[in-house]
């Protein structure tokens, strides 16, 4: 029986982004990617980082080899993952256990069957042998000086069908030297009430730490983790941003925030919680997947306020529509400006920008905003264009350049291009010419590109580059087009959003027109103006 009945004050966070997380469709990490993610996880301060399965593939072998000299973890413990010995096999000749013992980590995590159905049907062996596989493997690794964590695969399914066997497996692991028995909801189908009941039963039965490993197939991954902790679990396994097989693992980001801010439990070293947003976004960049703007706590929209009534109350009492202060997790409040905006929303936005806009001008801005949004603009998604609009209303005029005209031409001809149709290949060359006025000087520049936007961008840079060196640090990172009135077919109005960066921050600009090139120019020009405006910030 567990002897510690006192309330818990901390929970160990075990991150498996580098193994379970990579099983998400669309993720493929290099060894360099894995090393950089491990550095971010250590920066955040999770207790354990599961690096992968040594011996399973060359990539994981290289990761553990390089980690010996290239990873300087300050807080986190690197973990090697593997499985128990084979059925009817010997621990001293098992290759998986040998790779774990030689991985160079002081902690290992092994997975074993905890559902009688899997033992008899998948392993084709007896229940007694299933228990022995776990006990022998844990004992072998513990004797090699390793801290051993045991992942009880399919525990909740097994506990429902044959609780006596599932508890026998956990008991064997604990008696053989496992520091933690981790209850795995491998199929992700268990609900919080059943999680609580099972974790409570295990915590009362084994004399070691109890952990939880969850998948999110019912959408209850985070809720299940919190329920498990309330029931006695002191160790939570999951991934940053919920990456993982099928619909993903439980998301450690809101789990960490909820444990610390809602349940009063320490999940990270003191002072590390404000790093949560930046680490979440950094990992998303490294796995090359877009962040969910609605992700709790760390999403761009997590503390974004659009309705005028909410923004009005927010201006007087910041806690009126925010359940926690966003700064606690490294995020910030955003006031979105749209056709739903009221006067207080725009006043707050103007104050953020340091603009002194009187009541009459503010009314004009609201009217302009609503008219433009009716025409298809979407300023809550384009903060940079909104800022330029508001600055213009206050009397500011950008003097970086004045457009006289631009022209885009395309040559489409047979050649050796990438697309073949009926054995005929084509090449498409695009050229843009811009005519600008810069400080009273008329400039004409030509640019070639792999499309009209690229060609216009090149021409604009050719015209301005010698005058504004900061332009060399500004680059386009994303380009999105949406057709707004689809019933008009190819004559429909299009909305273009362009994301740009100066290597310090990212901003979004917008353009709307029935001509997609004109809409692209609007967004491109705003992007350049905004970048130059803030080049010295």
TORTI-182188 format. One record per residue (C-alpha): residue number from 1; residue in three letters; x, y, z. Coordinates in steps of 0.05 Angstrom, whole numbers. Layout:
% TORTI-182188
<NUM "Ala" <X Y Z>>
...
This chain:
% TORTI-182188
<1 "Unk" <0 0 0>>
<2 "Unk" <23 71 -14>>
<3 "Unk" <43 103 52>>
<4 "Unk" <39 176 29>>
<5 "Unk" <-31 200 41>>
<6 "Unk" <-13 274 47>>
<7 "Unk" <-35 324 -6>>
<8 "Unk" <14 328 -64>>
<9 "Unk" <47 394 -81>>
<10 "Unk" <82 376 -146>>
<11 "Unk" <74 332 -208>>
<12 "Unk" <130 305 -253>>
<13 "Unk" <120 324 -326>>
<14 "Unk" <146 272 -375>>
<15 "Unk" <150 295 -447>>
<16 "Unk" <147 245 -504>>
<17 "Unk" <144 293 -563>>
<18 "Unk" <208 264 -592>>
<19 "Unk" <177 194 -596>>
<20 "Unk" <101 191 -589>>
<21 "Unk" <94 261 -618>>
<22 "Unk" <130 242 -682>>
<23 "Unk" <77 190 -696>>
<24 "Unk" <30 246 -717>>
<25 "Unk" <16 247 -792>>
<26 "Unk" <58 302 -824>>
<27 "Unk" <115 304 -773>>
<28 "Unk" <184 280 -793>>
<29 "Unk" <241 305 -750>>
<30 "Unk" <315 304 -766>>
<31 "Unk" <364 290 -711>>
<32 "Unk" <381 364 -708>>
<33 "Unk" <306 379 -699>>
<34 "Unk" <303 329 -641>>
<35 "Unk" <363 360 -607>>
<36 "Unk" <334 430 -614>>
<37 "Unk" <267 408 -587>>
<38 "Unk" <301 375 -528>>
<39 "Unk" <336 441 -513>>
<40 "Unk" <269 477 -513>>
<41 "Unk" <239 425 -466>>
<42 "Unk" <297 434 -418>>
<43 "Unk" <288 509 -424>>
<44 "Unk" <216 500 -403>>
<45 "Unk" <237 454 -347>>
<46 "Unk" <199 388 -355>>
<47 "Unk" <225 333 -310>>
<48 "Unk" <235 280 -364>>
<49 "Unk" <249 282 -439>>
<50 "Unk" <238 217 -476>>
<51 "Unk" <288 218 -532>>
<52 "Unk" <266 157 -572>>
<53 "Unk" <277 82 -578>>
<54 "Unk" <351 65 -584>>
<55 "Unk" <363 7 -631>>
<56 "Unk" <297 17 -667>>
<57 "Unk" <324 60 -724>>
<58 "Unk" <388 97 -744>>
<59 "Unk" <358 165 -728>>
<60 "Unk" <345 148 -655>>
<61 "Unk" <414 115 -649>>
<62 "Unk" <446 179 -676>>
<63 "Unk" <404 222 -629>>
<64 "Unk" <427 185 -566>>
<65 "Unk" <499 184 -590>>
<66 "Unk" <500 259 -605>>
<67 "Unk" <461 275 -541>>
<68 "Unk" <521 251 -500>>
<69 "Unk" <563 311 -524>>
<70 "Unk" <513 360 -555>>
<71 "Unk" <457 363 -503>>
<72 "Unk" <474 401 -440>>
<73 "Unk" <409 392 -401>>
<74 "Unk" <404 436 -340>>
<75 "Unk" <338 413 -311>>
<76 "Unk" <309 354 -350>>
<77 "Unk" <328 281 -348>>
<78 "Unk" <337 247 -416>>
<79 "Unk" <301 180 -421>>
<80 "Unk" <311 121 -468>>
<81 "Unk" <248 82 -486>>
<82 "Unk" <240 9 -503>>
<83 "Unk" <200 -54 -488>>
<84 "Unk" <204 -114 -442>>
<85 "Unk" <240 -177 -463>>
<86 "Unk" <209 -222 -514>>
<87 "Unk" <161 -277 -494>>
<88 "Unk" <199 -339 -472>>
<89 "Unk" <264 -300 -481>>
<90 "Unk" <323 -284 -436>>
<91 "Unk" <339 -214 -410>>
<92 "Unk" <414 -224 -417>>
<93 "Unk" <408 -237 -492>>
<94 "Unk" <351 -189 -508>>
<95 "Unk" <374 -136 -558>>
<96 "Unk" <322 -84 -537>>
<97 "Unk" <344 -86 -465>>
<98 "Unk" <417 -85 -486>>
<99 "Unk" <405 -21 -526>>
<100 "Unk" <369 10 -467>>
<101 "Unk" <426 -7 -420>>
<102 "Unk" <477 23 -468>>
<103 "Unk" <438 86 -488>>
<104 "Unk" <476 130 -441>>
<105 "Unk" <416 153 -399>>
<106 "Unk" <407 143 -325>>
<107 "Unk" <332 134 -334>>
<108 "Unk" <295 85 -380>>
<109 "Unk" <222 73 -394>>
<110 "Unk" <197 5 -417>>
<111 "Unk" <129 -13 -442>>
<112 "Unk" <95 -80 -427>>
<113 "Unk" <27 -112 -437>>
<114 "Unk" <-24 -100 -383>>
<115 "Unk" <-86 -126 -419>>
<116 "Unk" <-96 -201 -416>>
<117 "Unk" <-126 -200 -486>>
<118 "Unk" <-61 -173 -515>>
<119 "Unk" <-19 -224 -477>>
<120 "Unk" <-57 -284 -501>>
<121 "Unk" <-74 -260 -571>>
<122 "Unk" <-18 -213 -592>>
<123 "Unk" <40 -245 -555>>
<124 "Unk" <11 -315 -559>>
<125 "Unk" <34 -333 -489>>
<126 "Unk" <7 -345 -419>>
<127 "Unk" <-12 -293 -368>>
<128 "Unk" <42 -318 -321>>
<129 "Unk" <94 -307 -376>>
<130 "Unk" <66 -238 -389>>
<131 "Unk" <78 -219 -316>>
<132 "Unk" <147 -250 -317>>
<133 "Unk" <167 -211 -379>>
<134 "Unk" <154 -146 -341>>
<135 "Unk" <186 -167 -276>>
<136 "Unk" <249 -196 -308>>
<137 "Unk" <260 -134 -352>>
<138 "Unk" <251 -84 -296>>
<139 "Unk" <297 -124 -251>>
<140 "Unk" <350 -129 -305>>
<141 "Unk" <351 -54 -319>>
<142 "Unk" <348 -35 -245>>
<143 "Unk" <408 -81 -232>>
<144 "Unk" <445 -43 -287>>
<145 "Unk" <437 20 -246>>
<146 "Unk" <379 50 -285>>
<147 "Unk" <319 86 -257>>
<148 "Unk" <262 47 -289>>
<149 "Unk" <193 73 -307>>
<150 "Unk" <142 21 -330>>
<151 "Unk" <89 40 -382>>
<152 "Unk" <30 -7 -372>>
<153 "Unk" <4 -10 -444>>
<154 "Unk" <-73 -14 -452>>
<155 "Unk" <-80 -11 -376>>
<156 "Unk" <-150 18 -374>>
<157 "Unk" <-177 -32 -425>>
<158 "Unk" <-145 -88 -387>>
<159 "Unk" <-169 -62 -319>>
<160 "Unk" <-241 -63 -344>>
<161 "Unk" <-235 -134 -370>>
<162 "Unk" <-190 -168 -319>>
<163 "Unk" <-169 -121 -262>>
<164 "Unk" <-135 -178 -224>>
<165 "Unk" <-85 -190 -281>>
<166 "Unk" <-72 -116 -293>>
<167 "Unk" <-57 -104 -220>>
<168 "Unk" <-12 -166 -219>>
<169 "Unk" <30 -135 -275>>
<170 "Unk" <37 -69 -238>>
<171 "Unk" <53 -103 -173>>
<172 "Unk" <107 -144 -207>>
<173 "Unk" <139 -82 -238>>
<174 "Unk" <139 -45 -171>>
<175 "Unk" <168 -104 -133>>
<176 "Unk" <222 -112 -187>>
<177 "Unk" <246 -41 -177>>
<178 "Unk" <204 6 -220>>
<179 "Unk" <203 76 -192>>
<180 "Unk" <138 93 -228>>
<181 "Unk" <83 51 -258>>
<182 "Unk" <50 91 -314>>
<183 "Unk" <-22 74 -332>>
<184 "Unk" <-31 81 -407>>
<185 "Unk" <-97 96 -442>>
<186 "Unk" <-67 71 -506>>
<187 "Unk" <-131 71 -546>>
<188 "Unk" <-151 139 -518>>
<189 "Unk" <-223 118 -504>>
<190 "Unk" <-228 125 -429>>
<191 "Unk" <-269 181 -396>>
<192 "Unk" <-250 221 -333>>
<193 "Unk" <-294 183 -284>>
<194 "Unk" <-264 116 -303>>
<195 "Unk" <-194 146 -301>>
<196 "Unk" <-205 171 -230>>
<197 "Unk" <-233 104 -206>>
<198 "Unk" <-175 63 -236>>
<199 "Unk" <-120 110 -213>>
<200 "Unk" <-148 110 -142>>
<201 "Unk" <-148 34 -142>>
<202 "Unk" <-76 30 -166>>
<203 "Unk" <-51 83 -118>>
<204 "Unk" <-80 43 -61>>
<205 "Unk" <-49 -22 -87>>
<206 "Unk" <23 -8 -106>>
<207 "Unk" <80 18 -64>>
<208 "Unk" <111 64 -116>>
<209 "Unk" <94 127 -155>>
<210 "Unk" <35 124 -203>>
<211 "Unk" <36 159 -270>>
<212 "Unk" <-11 169 -328>>
<213 "Unk" <-1 166 -404>>
<214 "Unk" <-61 189 -446>>
<215 "Unk" <-84 195 -517>>
<216 "Unk" <-138 244 -537>>
<217 "Unk" <-185 203 -581>>
<218 "Unk" <-247 225 -542>>
<219 "Unk" <-223 297 -534>>
<220 "Unk" <-214 284 -459>>
<221 "Unk" <-138 279 -456>>
<222 "Unk" <-127 341 -414>>
<223 "Unk" <-188 328 -370>>
<224 "Unk" <-165 256 -359>>
<225 "Unk" <-95 279 -338>>
<226 "Unk" <-123 327 -286>>
<227 "Unk" <-172 274 -261>>
<228 "Unk" <-114 225 -254>>
<229 "Unk" <-74 275 -213>>
<230 "Unk" <-133 288 -168>>
<231 "Unk" <-139 213 -158>>
<232 "Unk" <-67 203 -139>>
<233 "Unk" <-22 205 -201>>
<234 "Unk" <43 243 -190>>
<235 "Unk" <71 235 -260>>
<236 "Unk" <39 257 -327>>
<237 "Unk" <64 236 -396>>
<238 "Unk" <44 276 -457>>
<239 "Unk" <69 319 -514>>
<240 "Unk" <77 393 -528>>
<241 "Unk" <17 418 -567>>
<242 "Unk" <-15 349 -563>>
<243 "Unk" <23 319 -622>>
<244 "Unk" <16 244 -629>>
<245 "Unk" <-15 186 -666>>
<246 "Unk" <-87 190 -691>>
<247 "Unk" <-115 253 -658>>
<248 "Unk" <-55 261 -613>>
<249 "Unk" <-31 252 -542>>
<250 "Unk" <-55 293 -483>>
<251 "Unk" <-29 364 -491>>
<252 "Unk" <22 381 -437>>
<253 "Unk" <14 456 -449>>
<254 "Unk" <-55 466 -417>>
<255 "Unk" <-40 409 -368>>
<256 "Unk" <20 446 -341>>
<257 "Unk" <-18 512 -338>>
<258 "Unk" <-78 481 -304>>
<259 "Unk" <-36 444 -253>>
<260 "Unk" <1 508 -234>>
<261 "Unk" <-52 561 -240>>
<262 "Unk" <-116 523 -224>>
<263 "Unk" <-94 466 -178>>
<264 "Unk" <-36 498 -141>>
<265 "Unk" <13 443 -159>>
<266 "Unk" <85 454 -182>>
<267 "Unk" <95 425 -252>>
<268 "Unk" <156 465 -272>>
<269 "Unk" <214 496 -234>>
<270 "Unk" <196 563 -203>>
<271 "Unk" <195 620 -253>>
<272 "Unk" <190 576 -315>>
<273 "Unk" <115 580 -329>>
<274 "Unk" <120 646 -369>>
<275 "Unk" <163 607 -419>>
<276 "Unk" <104 563 -437>>
<277 "Unk" <79 604 -497>>
<278 "Unk" <147 615 -529>>
<279 "Unk" <166 541 -522>>
<280 "Unk" <100 518 -550>>
<281 "Unk" <108 563 -611>>
<282 "Unk" <182 546 -619>>
<283 "Unk" <167 471 -620>>
<284 "Unk" <112 483 -671>>
<285 "Unk" <162 517 -716>>
<286 "Unk" <211 460 -708>>
<287 "Unk" <160 407 -727>>
<288 "Unk" <136 453 -783>>
<289 "Unk" <63 454 -765>>
<290 "Unk" <20 516 -755>>
<291 "Unk" <-1 534 -684>>
<292 "Unk" <-74 528 -667>>
<293 "Unk" <-94 600 -652>>
<294 "Unk" <-148 575 -605>>
<295 "Unk" <-101 531 -564>>
<296 "Unk" <-115 545 -490>>
<297 "Unk" <-66 591 -455>>
<298 "Unk" <-14 597 -511>>
<299 "Unk" <-54 607 -576>>
<300 "Unk" <-54 675 -610>>
<301 "Unk" <-129 679 -596>>
<302 "Unk" <-127 652 -525>>
<303 "Unk" <-134 722 -496>>
<304 "Unk" <-161 758 -558>>
<305 "Unk" <-224 799 -550>>
<306 "Unk" <-268 818 -608>>
<307 "Unk" <-337 837 -584>>
<308 "Unk" <-343 911 -566>>
<309 "Unk" <-378 896 -500>>
<310 "Unk" <-322 850 -477>>
<311 "Unk" <-268 900 -497>>
<312 "Unk" <-304 957 -462>>
<313 "Unk" <-306 918 -397>>
<314 "Unk" <-235 895 -407>>
<315 "Unk" <-210 967 -411>>
<316 "Unk" <-236 979 -341>>
<317 "Unk" <-223 912 -308>>
<318 "Unk" <-173 866 -344>>
<319 "Unk" <-198 806 -305>>
<320 "Unk" <-270 816 -328>>
<321 "Unk" <-262 770 -388>>
<322 "Unk" <-196 734 -375>>
<323 "Unk" <-194 674 -329>>
<324 "Unk" <-120 685 -314>>
<325 "Unk" <-70 739 -330>>
<326 "Unk" <-40 720 -398>>
<327 "Unk" <29 743 -375>>
<328 "Unk" <31 685 -327>>
<329 "Unk" <41 638 -386>>
<330 "Unk" <80 686 -430>>
<331 "Unk" <21 707 -473>>
<332 "Unk" <-14 774 -478>>
<333 "Unk" <-82 806 -487>>
<334 "Unk" <-102 823 -558>>
<335 "Unk" <-160 869 -576>>
<336 "Unk" <-186 849 -644>>
<337 "Unk" <-215 903 -687>>
<338 "Unk" <-271 884 -734>>
<339 "Unk" <-341 905 -754>>
<340 "Unk" <-362 883 -684>>
<341 "Unk" <-315 934 -651>>
<342 "Unk" <-340 990 -609>>
<343 "Unk" <-308 1056 -591>>
<344 "Unk" <-273 1029 -529>>
<345 "Unk" <-240 974 -571>>
<346 "Unk" <-209 1024 -618>>
<347 "Unk" <-190 1070 -561>>
<348 "Unk" <-151 1013 -529>>
<349 "Unk" <-118 995 -595>>
<350 "Unk" <-99 1068 -607>>
<351 "Unk" <-70 1073 -537>>
<352 "Unk" <-28 1010 -550>>
<353 "Unk" <0 1044 -612>>
<354 "Unk" <12 1110 -577>>
<355 "Unk" <-37 1147 -623>>
<356 "Unk" <-78 1207 -599>>
<357 "Unk" <-143 1200 -637>>
<358 "Unk" <-201 1247 -618>>
<359 "Unk" <-274 1227 -617>>
<360 "Unk" <-292 1251 -686>>
<361 "Unk" <-233 1215 -719>>
<362 "Unk" <-248 1153 -679>>
<363 "Unk" <-319 1153 -706>>
<364 "Unk" <-292 1160 -777>>
<365 "Unk" <-245 1101 -765>>
<366 "Unk" <-303 1058 -741>>
<367 "Unk" <-344 1076 -802>>
<368 "Unk" <-285 1061 -848>>
<369 "Unk" <-271 996 -813>>
<370 "Unk" <-342 972 -820>>
<371 "Unk" <-345 992 -893>>
<372 "Unk" <-280 956 -909>>
<373 "Unk" <-300 893 -871>>
<374 "Unk" <-365 892 -910>>
<375 "Unk" <-323 895 -974>>
<376 "Unk" <-283 834 -951>>
<377 "Unk" <-226 860 -908>>
<378 "Unk" <-213 821 -844>>
<379 "Unk" <-170 865 -798>>
<380 "Unk" <-170 820 -738>>
<381 "Unk" <-126 774 -779>>
<382 "Unk" <-82 831 -804>>
<383 "Unk" <-59 874 -746>>
<384 "Unk" <-5 908 -787>>
<385 "Unk" <-54 934 -839>>
<386 "Unk" <-100 956 -783>>
<387 "Unk" <-44 996 -751>>
<388 "Unk" <-29 1031 -817>>
<389 "Unk" <-103 1047 -826>>
<390 "Unk" <-108 1078 -756>>
<391 "Unk" <-43 1117 -765>>
<392 "Unk" <-70 1144 -831>>
<393 "Unk" <-134 1166 -796>>
<394 "Unk" <-93 1205 -745>>
<395 "Unk" <-59 1245 -801>>
<396 "Unk" <3 1202 -812>>
<397 "Unk" <26 1189 -883>>
<398 "Unk" <79 1139 -902>>
<399 "Unk" <134 1173 -942>>
<400 "Unk" <177 1113 -958>>
<401 "Unk" <151 1110 -1030>>
<402 "Unk" <93 1131 -1073>>
<403 "Unk" <68 1083 -1126>>
<404 "Unk" <60 1111 -1196>>
<405 "Unk" <42 1045 -1229>>
<406 "Unk" <60 972 -1234>>
<407 "Unk" <54 920 -1289>>
<408 "Unk" <60 845 -1288>>
<409 "Unk" <70 802 -1350>>
<410 "Unk" <75 727 -1360>>
<411 "Unk" <106 686 -1416>>
<412 "Unk" <75 617 -1424>>
<413 "Unk" <110 574 -1475>>
<414 "Unk" <130 502 -1490>>
<415 "Unk" <195 482 -1458>>
<416 "Unk" <223 438 -1404>>
<417 "Unk" <180 458 -1345>>
<418 "Unk" <158 414 -1288>>
<419 "Unk" <88 398 -1314>>
<420 "Unk" <78 353 -1374>>
<421 "Unk" <11 346 -1408>>
<422 "Unk" <4 301 -1468>>
<423 "Unk" <80 298 -1471>>
<424 "Unk" <84 374 -1478>>
<425 "Unk" <121 412 -1423>>
<426 "Unk" <112 486 -1410>>
<427 "Unk" <152 543 -1378>>
<428 "Unk" <121 604 -1346>>
<429 "Unk" <165 665 -1336>>
<430 "Unk" <137 724 -1296>>
<431 "Unk" <164 795 -1298>>
<432 "Unk" <140 856 -1259>>
<433 "Unk" <156 930 -1269>>
<434 "Unk" <143 981 -1215>>
<435 "Unk" <147 1057 -1222>>
<436 "Unk" <156 1093 -1156>>
<437 "Unk" <173 1161 -1127>>
<438 "Unk" <224 1160 -1071>>
<439 "Unk" <244 1226 -1039>>
<440 "Unk" <223 1263 -1102>>
<441 "Unk" <262 1215 -1147>>
<442 "Unk" <226 1173 -1199>>
<443 "Unk" <249 1102 -1198>>
<444 "Unk" <233 1046 -1247>>
<445 "Unk" <253 975 -1230>>
<446 "Unk" <241 906 -1259>>
<447 "Unk" <237 841 -1223>>
<448 "Unk" <231 769 -1244>>
<449 "Unk" <200 714 -1202>>
<450 "Unk" <165 648 -1200>>
<451 "Unk" <97 682 -1199>>
<452 "Unk" <67 752 -1199>>
<453 "Unk" <75 763 -1124>>
<454 "Unk" <147 741 -1123>>
<455 "Unk" <162 784 -1185>>
<456 "Unk" <128 846 -1154>>
<457 "Unk" <166 834 -1088>>
<458 "Unk" <232 829 -1126>>
<459 "Unk" <217 892 -1167>>
<460 "Unk" <198 932 -1104>>
<461 "Unk" <262 910 -1069>>
<462 "Unk" <303 928 -1130>>
<463 "Unk" <272 998 -1129>>
<464 "Unk" <280 1010 -1054>>
<465 "Unk" <338 966 -1030>>
<466 "Unk" <393 1018 -1035>>
<467 "Unk" <351 1070 -1000>>
<468 "Unk" <326 1027 -943>>
<469 "Unk" <378 974 -921>>
<470 "Unk" <328 948 -868>>
<471 "Unk" <289 918 -926>>
<472 "Unk" <341 864 -932>>
<473 "Unk" <318 835 -866>>
<474 "Unk" <245 833 -885>>
<475 "Unk" <219 771 -919>>
<476 "Unk" <152 741 -937>>
<477 "Unk" <138 677 -898>>
<478 "Unk" <67 659 -919>>
<479 "Unk" <16 677 -972>>
<480 "Unk" <-58 659 -967>>
<481 "Unk" <-114 671 -1016>>
<482 "Unk" <-189 664 -1003>>
<483 "Unk" <-245 671 -1053>>
<484 "Unk" <-300 711 -1019>>
<485 "Unk" <-361 707 -1065>>
<486 "Unk" <-354 639 -1098>>
<487 "Unk" <-418 646 -1139>>
<488 "Unk" <-381 694 -1185>>
<489 "Unk" <-330 641 -1204>>
<490 "Unk" <-265 669 -1232>>
<491 "Unk" <-292 740 -1226>>
<492 "Unk" <-300 735 -1151>>
<493 "Unk" <-269 782 -1100>>
<494 "Unk" <-206 753 -1068>>
<495 "Unk" <-175 766 -1001>>
<496 "Unk" <-99 760 -995>>
<497 "Unk" <-62 754 -929>>
<498 "Unk" <13 759 -926>>
<499 "Unk" <56 741 -866>>
<500 "Unk" <124 775 -862>>
<501 "Unk" <181 776 -814>>
<502 "Unk" <243 817 -799>>
<503 "Unk" <275 759 -760>>
<504 "Unk" <248 788 -695>>
<505 "Unk" <173 787 -702>>
<506 "Unk" <119 767 -752>>
<507 "Unk" <63 811 -778>>
<508 "Unk" <4 802 -825>>
<509 "Unk" <-23 849 -878>>
<510 "Unk" <-85 845 -922>>
<511 "Unk" <-110 863 -991>>
<512 "Unk" <-178 854 -1023>>
<513 "Unk" <-197 862 -1097>>
<514 "Unk" <-231 827 -1155>>
<515 "Unk" <-160 826 -1185>>
<516 "Unk" <-117 778 -1145>>
<517 "Unk" <-53 814 -1166>>
<518 "Unk" <-81 881 -1141>>
<519 "Unk" <-101 848 -1075>>
<520 "Unk" <-31 819 -1070>>
<521 "Unk" <1 886 -1083>>
<522 "Unk" <-40 919 -1028>>
<523 "Unk" <-17 867 -977>>
<524 "Unk" <54 868 -1003>>
<525 "Unk" <60 944 -1000>>
<526 "Unk" <30 946 -929>>
<527 "Unk" <80 892 -908>>
<528 "Unk" <140 933 -932>>
<529 "Unk" <114 998 -902>>
<530 "Unk" <100 965 -835>>
<531 "Unk" <169 932 -834>>
<532 "Unk" <205 997 -850>>
<533 "Unk" <162 1035 -799>>
<534 "Unk" <184 988 -743>>
<535 "Unk" <255 974 -767>>
<536 "Unk" <286 1013 -709>>
<537 "Unk" <239 987 -654>>
